[in-house]
Amino acid sequence: MPAWVIWAVVAVALAVGELVTPGLFFLGPVALAAVASAIVAAAGAGAVVQLIVFIVGSVATLAVLRPIARAHLQMPALVRTGTAALEGGRGVVLQRVDATGGRVRIGGEEWSARSYLDDQVIEAGTRVEIIKIEGATALVME
C-alpha cells in the first residue's frame, strides 16, 4: 500500500476522532498535518521527510488553530443569543423580588424573577443586574 494512502487513512481517522470528541479541538489540526504528509508522500518524499512534515505540521496547526478555536468557544456578550444574551444585562424590578419570586422588566419584556442571593430583598423600581436565567426565571442582584 502506498504511503500516501496510509497518511490519508490516518487523516480521516483523526478527523472522525475530532467529530466524536467535542470541545477538545486537538485531533482536527493533527489531521491537517496528516493530509500534508500524504501530499508529501504522493510527491515521492521519503519516510523521514513525511514524518518531519507530520510533526512540524502538527505543532504548527495546534499552535495556530487551537487558540483561535478556543477563543471562539468563549462567545462575547454581543454574539450571544437567546437567554444567554440577557445574562449580565440590566433590568428594573416591577414587583418586589426575593428568594421566592417577583417580577422584573428586561429589555421591554416582563420576566418572573428571584433574587440571586437567598437573603436579598429588592424593592420595586430598583435597577438590577441579571446574573443568570433559569428556565423562564431571571436570577437578579442589586
DARA-V206779 format. One record per pair of residues at least 12 apart in sequence whose ideal C-beta (glycine too) atoms are under 8 Angstrom apart, sorted by sequence separation. I is the first residue (numbers start at 0). J is the second residue. D is the distance in Angstrom with one decimal. If there is no record, write none. Layout:
BEGIN
I|J|D / I|J|D
END
This chain:
BEGIN
14|26|7.2 / 91|103|6.5 / 100|112|7.2 / 101|113|6.9 / 127|139|4.1 / 128|140|5.4 / 13|26|4.6 / 14|27|6.6 / 17|30|6.5 / 36|49|4.8 / 39|52|4.8 / 90|103|4.3 / 91|104|4.9 / 100|113|6.0 / 101|114|7.6 / 127|140|6.2 / 128|141|7.7 / 13|27|7.4 / 36|50|7.6 / 90|104|5.8 / 99|113|7.0 / 127|141|5.7 / 90|105|4.1 / 98|113|6.1 / 112|127|7.9 / 115|130|4.5 / 126|141|8.0 / 13|29|5.3 / 14|30|4.4 / 36|52|5.0 / 89|105|8.0 / 90|106|7.7 / 93|109|6.4 / 96|112|4.9 / 97|113|7.4 / 98|114|5.5 / 115|131|7.0 / 125|141|6.1 / 13|30|3.7 / 35|52|5.4 / 36|53|4.3 / 88|105|6.6 / 96|113|6.8 / 97|114|5.5 / 35|53|7.3 / 88|106|7.0 / 96|114|5.4 / 121|139|6.9 / 11|30|7.7 / 98|117|4.6 / 10|30|4.8 / 13|33|6.0 / 32|52|7.4 / 33|53|6.4 / 36|56|6.9 / 85|105|5.9 / 90|110|7.4 / 92|112|7.5 / 98|118|7.4 / 101|121|7.2 / 121|141|5.4 / 9|30|7.9 / 10|31|7.7 / 32|53|5.2 / 35|56|4.5 / 85|106|7.2 / 98|119|7.6 / 119|140|6.9 / 32|54|7.8 / 90|112|7.8 / 97|119|7.3 / 119|141|6.8 / 10|33|3.7 / 32|55|7.8 / 33|56|8.0 / 97|120|4.7 / 113|136|5.8 / 115|138|4.5 / 9|33|4.6 / 10|34|4.8 / 32|56|3.1 / 96|120|7.3 / 97|121|7.5 / 103|127|6.3 / 105|129|6.2 / 111|135|6.1 / 112|136|6.3 / 113|137|7.7 / 114|138|7.4 / 115|139|6.1 / 116|140|6.5 / 31|56|6.8 / 32|57|4.1 / 95|120|6.8 / 96|121|4.4 / 110|135|7.1 / 111|136|4.8 / 112|137|4.6 / 113|138|5.7 / 114|139|6.4 / 115|140|4.4 / 7|33|7.7 / 95|121|7.0 / 103|129|8.0 / 110|136|7.2 / 111|137|7.3 / 112|138|7.3 / 113|139|7.5 / 114|140|6.9 / 6|33|5.3 / 7|34|7.6 / 10|37|6.3 / 32|59|7.7 / 95|122|5.8 / 110|137|4.7 / 112|139|5.2 / 6|34|7.4 / 29|57|4.9 / 32|60|5.7 / 95|123|6.0 / 28|57|6.9 / 31|60|5.0 / 92|121|5.2 / 94|123|6.0 / 6|36|4.6 / 7|37|4.8 / 92|122|6.6 / 93|123|6.2 / 6|37|3.5 / 29|60|7.1 / 92|123|5.2 / 96|127|7.3 / 28|60|3.5 / 29|61|7.2 / 92|124|6.4 / 105|137|6.3 / 4|37|7.9 / 28|61|4.9 / 31|64|7.8 / 91|124|6.9 / 92|125|4.8 / 3|37|4.6 / 6|40|5.5 / 91|125|7.3 / 92|126|7.9 / 103|137|5.9 / 3|38|7.5 / 5|40|7.9 / 91|126|5.8 / 92|127|5.9 / 25|61|7.3 / 28|64|4.8 / 90|126|7.4 / 91|127|7.3 / 103|139|5.9 / 3|40|4.0 / 27|64|7.5 / 28|65|6.2 / 89|126|5.9 / 90|127|5.4 / 2|40|4.0 / 3|41|4.0 / 89|127|7.0 / 90|128|7.9 / 1|40|7.2 / 89|128|6.0 / 90|129|5.8 / 1|41|7.8 / 24|64|7.6 / 25|65|7.2 / 88|128|7.5 / 89|129|7.2 / 24|65|5.7 / 87|128|7.2 / 88|129|5.0 / 87|129|6.7 / 6|49|7.0 / 86|129|5.7 / 96|139|6.1 / 2|46|6.9 / 24|68|4.5 / 85|129|5.3 / 86|130|7.0 / 24|69|7.0 / 86|131|6.0 / 86|132|6.2 / 2|49|6.3 / 6|53|7.7 / 85|132|5.8 / 90|137|6.9 / 92|139|7.6 / 83|132|7.6 / 90|139|6.5 / 22|72|7.5 / 82|132|3.9 / 85|137|7.1
END
